[in-house]
Protein backbone atom coordinates (compact mmCIF):
# COMPACT_ATOMS: atom_id res chain seq x y z
CA UNK A 1 0.00 0.00 0.00
CA UNK A 2 3.02 2.28 0.42
CA UNK A 3 3.71 2.26 -3.32
CA UNK A 4 0.08 2.96 -4.22
CA UNK A 5 -0.17 5.69 -1.57
CA UNK A 6 3.14 7.23 -2.66
CA UNK A 7 1.88 7.63 -6.22
CA UNK A 8 -1.39 9.17 -5.05
CA UNK A 9 0.37 11.45 -2.57
CA UNK A 10 2.52 12.75 -5.42
CA UNK A 11 -0.61 13.82 -7.28
CA UNK A 12 -2.64 14.89 -4.24
CA UNK A 13 0.42 16.49 -2.60
CA UNK A 14 0.04 19.38 -5.08
CA UNK A 15 -3.67 19.65 -4.29
CA UNK A 16 -3.56 19.38 -0.50
CA UNK A 17 -1.20 18.15 2.24
CA UNK A 18 -2.79 14.71 2.65
CA UNK A 19 -1.13 12.14 4.94
CA UNK A 20 -0.09 8.58 3.90
CA UNK A 21 -3.74 7.62 4.36
CA UNK A 22 -4.28 7.41 0.63
CA UNK A 23 -7.29 8.83 -1.20
CA UNK A 24 -9.76 9.12 1.69
CA UNK A 25 -12.80 11.43 1.94
CA UNK A 26 -12.89 14.41 4.36
CA UNK A 27 -14.96 12.24 6.71
CA UNK A 28 -13.17 10.83 9.79
CA UNK A 29 -14.72 7.32 9.63
CA UNK A 30 -12.81 4.75 11.72
CA UNK A 31 -13.93 1.26 10.69
C-alpha distances in whole Angstrom, upper triangle without the diagonal:
4,5,5,6,8,10,11,12,14,16,16,17,20,20,20,18,15,13,9,10,9,12,13,17,20,20,20,19,18,18
4,6,5,6,9,10,10,12,14,15,15,18,19,18,17,14,12,8,9,9,12,15,18,20,21,21,21,20,20
4,5,5,6,9,10,11,13,14,15,18,19,19,18,15,14,10,12,10,13,16,20,22,23,23,23,22,23
4,5,5,6,9,10,11,12,14,16,17,17,17,14,13,10,10,8,10,13,17,19,21,21,21,21,21
4,5,5,6,8,10,10,11,14,15,14,13,10,9,6,7,5,8,11,14,17,18,18,18,18,19
4,5,5,6,9,10,10,13,14,14,13,11,10,7,10,8,11,14,17,19,21,21,22,22,22
4,5,5,7,9,10,12,13,14,14,12,12,10,12,9,11,14,17,19,22,22,23,23,24
4,5,5,6,8,10,11,11,12,10,10,9,10,7,7,11,14,16,18,19,20,21,22
4,5,5,5,8,9,9,8,7,8,7,9,7,8,11,14,15,18,18,20,21,22
4,6,5,7,9,10,10,10,11,11,13,11,11,15,17,18,21,22,24,24,26
4,5,6,7,9,10,10,12,12,14,11,10,14,15,17,20,21,23,24,26
4,5,5,6,7,7,10,11,11,9,8,11,12,13,17,18,20,21,23
4,5,5,5,6,9,10,12,11,11,13,15,15,18,19,22,23,25
4,6,8,9,12,14,16,14,13,16,17,17,20,22,24,26,28
4,7,9,12,14,15,13,12,14,14,14,17,19,22,24,26
4,6,9,12,13,12,11,12,12,12,15,16,19,21,24
4,7,10,11,11,12,12,13,12,16,16,19,20,23
4,7,7,8,8,9,11,10,13,13,16,17,19
4,5,7,9,10,12,12,14,13,15,15,18
4,5,9,10,13,14,16,15,16,15,17
4,7,7,10,11,12,11,12,12,14
4,6,10,12,13,13,14,14,15
4,7,10,12,13,13,15,16
4,7,8,9,10,11,13
4,5,8,9,12,13
4,7,9,12,15
4,6,9,12
4,6,10
4,6
4
